[in-house]
Amino acid sequence: MRPRRLATHGPRSAALLVTGSALALAALAGPAHAGSGPARSLTLTPLGTFASGAYNGSAAEINAYDGDTKRIFVTNAAAGAVDVLDARDPRALVKIASVPAPGVNSVAVHDGLLAVAQEAAVKHEPGSVAFVDARSLRPRSRVTVGALPDMVTFSPDGRYAVVAGEGEPEGYLPGQVDPPGTVAVIDVGDGPPQQSDVRIAGFDAYDGQETDLRSQGVRIYGPGASASQDLEPEYVAVDRTSRTAWVSLQENNAIAAVDLRSAEVTSVTALGSKDLSQPGNGIDASDRDGRIAIRPWPAAGLYEPDGVSAYAVRGRTYLVTANEGDTRDYDGFTEEARVGTLRLSPEIFPDSSTLRRPENLGRLVATTTSPTDAAGRVTEINVPGGRSISVWDADGRLMWDSGDTIERVTADLLPRDFNSDHAANASFDTRSDNKGPEPEAIAVGKVGGRQYAFVGLERIGGVMVFDVSDPRAGRFVSYVNPRDFGGDVSAGTAGDSGPEGVTFVAAEQSPTGRPLLVVSNEVSGSTTTYDVTRTR
């Protein structure tokens, strides 16, 4: 079908490109989305999709692209394997092989070496990383790392494979195990590593400092857990010099820095919270009001990033985070509570009876670890996630946050499906009470001399693009969502749903000679390639 261009009007006028079921929004203008510097438009055009055929089984979660073989490697937890896709023609992805990998969580590739992170059959026991030849697919070596290796990446120079060992607890009941969080630094400079090439950067040095960490804003709150047990590495980004890794500690609302040469954690920095009462920081807080109502509320959003990506501007390193949010819910401890069930301080919240109504904040999911007064009444309503992306400097100082842009853009473009869940269509507004669109996966790539952040929205779906060339003034650029809201997600007729992994492919590595984006979708079990075109 030939694309149709439709003009929309109002305070945020836009050009909407409709191609089949794909929606793409060109750069929005207007105060709500503005940043400094010249406007840039970037179009993401879906090229091809490979569908695994498995619904809601994590059959396409994390992906990695190899420029030499023009292959895409996709984790398929449903099959306990890594699917190998031939992407020489990204419009017609073909599965050519499957690498057995029980417990697979993550995959990365560099210079012909594929790294596959796998959790143990008993999740709280040490996991492993398997190294495989990216061309022949023959196993090369396997090493043991920390519990629940949730993410693996290579340093830019290829010297290290760095692994975030999340170390989630079995539970908090007596006799249940809470393994320590770890960051494994694996030296692959001489080829496939042996166990002697593995060094573990742990958090033991912070044990006994829990009170100090909490006073700085680091969330240490698992019942009876030490700092080394409670800190849970989620995602890793490595700077351009391959000397420092930054690791998101999602539940702890913090970032750790790891020196790769010494394999030591050098800092743990709290990220703080986002004041949701300020204009431009509003959220839609209710799933029971039957409408879109993005507005400021007297609450604070904990950033709690999942994905993090590092990039450089004028020689300085910056981090971009996807502020998804997360909570703990285990045997013996759960932190989730509706605001309507919390005891609110009458001094801080004199209108608490109004706030508790379901159409206001009553349904909003908050954490029971929110600050309280001497009487145990909540003095600050803390909610998981920022519903945004943020740029931070290398010391963890906030440079810029996208505010409420993500929710406002999706409300403008998809008003009938705003804050839908990823597992079902006809689910308008059902995620408004709990982390909204959930920005999760993020990648940064350079196109035409500009730096762009590509962020996958786990719940409503699609990829949103921001120009982050100026770390202090990011700018919304475009949004594409190939999900078909008229189809049936469980039947596989609704297109892509639940983006979990986003990989940017530079033009010189791409089979088309133009930049490419690869997105793997956990719920639909599909992987899609996008052509990245700078249109202005």
C-alpha positions, 0 to 999 in steps of 0.5 A, spaced: 500 500 500 502 506 498 503 511 504 498 516 505 501 523 509 495 526 513 496 532 517 494 533 524 493 540 527 493 543 534 498 546 539 503 540 537 502 539 529 505 533 526 505 529 520 503 522 520 505 517 516 501 511 515 504 505 512 499 499 513 499 498 520 505 502 522 504 509 525 510 514 524 510 521 527 515 526 524 518 531 529 513 535 533 513 542 535 511 546 540 513 548 548 511 541 551 516 537 546 521 543 545 529 543 546 534 548 544 538 547 537 536 546 530 530 541 529 532 534 526 527 529 523 528 522 523 524 517 520 524 509 522 521 505 516 519 498 518 523 493 513 522 486 515 519 481 521 521 474 523 516 471 527 517 466 532 510 464 533 511 463 540 506 468 544 508 471 551 514 466 552 520 471 551 521 468 544 524 474 542 527 478 547 534 481 546 538 481 540 545 483 537 547 484 530 554 482 527 556 486 521 561 481 518 556 475 517 550 480 517 546 476 522 542 478 528 542 473 534 536 473 538 534 470 545 529 465 545 527 463 552 521 459 550 526 455 546 532 455 550 536 457 545 539 463 541 535 464 534 540 466 528 537 470 523 540 472 516 539 479 515 543 480 508 536 482 506 533 486 512 526 486 508 526 478 508 529 475 515 530 468 515 532 463 521 538 459 519 540 456 525 538 455 533 544 455 538 542 451 544 542 456 550 537 453 556 536 459 561 538 464 556 537 472 558 542 476 553 546 476 547 552 480 545 557 479 539 564 482 537 569 481 532 566 474 530 565 472 538 558 471 540 557 471 548 550 468 551 548 469 558 545 464 561 542 463 568 542 456 572 537 451 572 536 454 580 536 461 579 539 463 585 545 459 583 551 462 579 550 462 572 554 462 566 556 465 559 557 461 553 562 463 547 560 461 540 563 462 534 559 467 530 560 464 523 560 457 524 556 457 531 561 452 534 562 452 541 568 455 544 568 456 551 564 457 557 565 460 564 561 461 570 559 468 573 554 470 578 547 469 579 542 471 574 546 474 569 541 478 566 545 482 561 552 481 557 555 486 553 562 487 550 567 493 551 568 497 544 575 495 544 573 488 544 577 487 550 572 485 555 565 482 556 561 485 562 556 481 565 550 484 570 549 479 575 542 481 578 542 476 583 535 476 585 532 473 591 529 466 592 524 470 597 525 473 604 522 467 608 527 464 613 531 459 609 530 462 602 537 465 598 538 472 596 545 471 592 549 477 591 549 482 585 555 482 581 558 485 575 563 480 571 569 482 567 571 477 562 578 478 559 577 476 552 583 479 549 586 473 547 580 469 544 575 465 548 576 466 555 577 460 560 575 461 568 581 464 570 579 470 565 573 472 569 574 477 575 568 478 579 566 486 581 562 485 587 559 490 592 562 487 599 565 493 600 559 496 601 556 491 607 556 495 613 554 502 610 547 500 608 545 506 613 549 511 609 547 509 602 540 510 604 541 517 607 544 518 600 538 516 597 540 509 594 534 504 596 537 498 600 530 495 603 530 487 602 528 485 609 535 483 612 539 484 606 546 486 606 548 492 601 551 486 597 545 482 597 540 488 595 544 491 590 541 488 583 545 490 577 540 490 571 544 493 565 551 495 563 553 500 558 561 501 557 564 508 555 568 509 549 575 508 552 573 501 554 575 503 561 569 504 565 562 500 565 556 504 568 551 499 571 543 500 572 541 498 579 534 498 577 530 496 584 535 500 588 534 507 583 542 508 582 548 507 578 554 503 579 561 505 576 566 499 575 573 500 573 574 494 568 582 494 569 581 493 576 574 489 576 572 494 582 566 497 583 568 505 584 562 508 586 554 507 587 550 513 586 543 514 587 539 517 582 533 521 586 526 522 584 522 526 579 517 531 582 511 529 578 507 535 581 511 540 576 508 542 570 511 538 564 512 532 569 505 530 569 502 523 569 496 519 567 495 516 574 488 512 574 486 506 570 478 508 572 477 514 570 475 512 562 479 518 559 486 521 558 488 525 564 496 527 564 497 532 569 501 534 575 500 530 582 503 531 589 508 525 588 515 523 586 517 518 580 523 514 582 527 513 576 529 506 576 532 505 569 532 499 566 536 500 559 542 505 559 547 507 554 553 511 554 555 516 548 560 522 548 559 529 546 565 533 546 570 528 549 565 527 555 561 521 557 554 521 558 549 516 560 541 515 557 537 511 561 530 508 560 526 510 566 522 504 566 521 503 574 520 496 578 518 493 584 519 487 589 514 482 590 517 476 593 515 471 598 515 474 605 515 481 602 512 486 597 512 493 596 507 495 592 501 498 594 495 503 591 495 510 594 488 509 596 491 504 601 496 508 604 496 512 610 497 519 608 500 525 612 495 530 613 500 536 614 503 534 607 496 532 604 491 536 607 486 533 601 488 526 602 480 524 601 480 527 594 487 524 592 484 517 594 479 517 589 480 512 584 479 517 578 485 521 582 491 517 585 487 512 589 489 507 584 496 509 582 501 504 584 506 506 589 511 503 594 511 502 601 518 504 602 515 511 601 518 516 606 514 517 613 513 521 619 514 518 626 507 516 626 508 512 620 504 516 615 507 517 608 510 524 607 512 523 600 508 518 595 514 514 591 512 511 585 516 506 580 519 509 574 519 516 571 515 514 564 521 518 561 528 518 558 534 522 562 541 524 560 546 524 566 553 526 566 558 521 568 558 523 575 550 521 575 548 528 575 541 529 571 542 533 565 535 533 562 529 529 562 523 528 557 518 529 562 511 527 560 513 527 553 512 520 552 505 519 555 503 526 551 506 523 544 502 517 545 496 520 547 496 525 541 497 519 536 494 513 539 488 516 543 484 510 543 489 505 545 493 510 550 497 506 555 495 499 553 498 493 556 502 489 551 499 482 552 492 485 549 488 489 545 482 493 547 486 495 553 485 503 553 488 506 559 489 499 563 497 501 565 496 508 567 496 506 574 502 502 574 508 505 570 504 507 564 508 506 557 514 503 561 520 505 557 525 500 557 530 498 552 535 504 549 540 505 544 544 511 542 546 512 535 549 517 530 546 519 524 548 525 520 553 528 525 547 528 531 546 523 537 539 520 537 536 515 543 532 510 540 527 507 546 522 501 546 516 502 550 514 496 553 507 496 554 504 500 548 509 498 544 513 502 538 520 506 538 520 513 540 526 517 538 530 523 541 535 527 539 540 528 545 546 531 541 545 537 546 545 533 553 542 538 557 536 539 552 534 533 548 528 533 543 523 529 541 524 527 534 519 521 532 515 515 534 513 509 530 509 503 532 508 497 528 503 494 532 496 493 529 491 495 535 485 491 531 488 484 531 489 479 536 495 479 540 495 472 543 493 469 536 499 473 533 495 478 528 497 484 532 504 485 529 509 487 534 508 487 541 512 488 548 519 491 545 525 489 549 531 489 545 533 495 541 540 495 537 542 501 533 546 498 526 551 504 523 551 505 516 558 502 515 555 495 518 548 495 515 547 491 509 543 496 506 549 501 507 544 506 511 543 506 518 538 500 521 535 499 527 533 492 530 527 491 535 526 484 538 519 484 541 518 479 548 510 478 547 509 477 540 516 473 539 517 477 533 524 481 531 523 487 526 528 491 522 527 498 521 531 503 516 533 509 519 533 515 514 534 523 516 529 527 512 531 534 514 
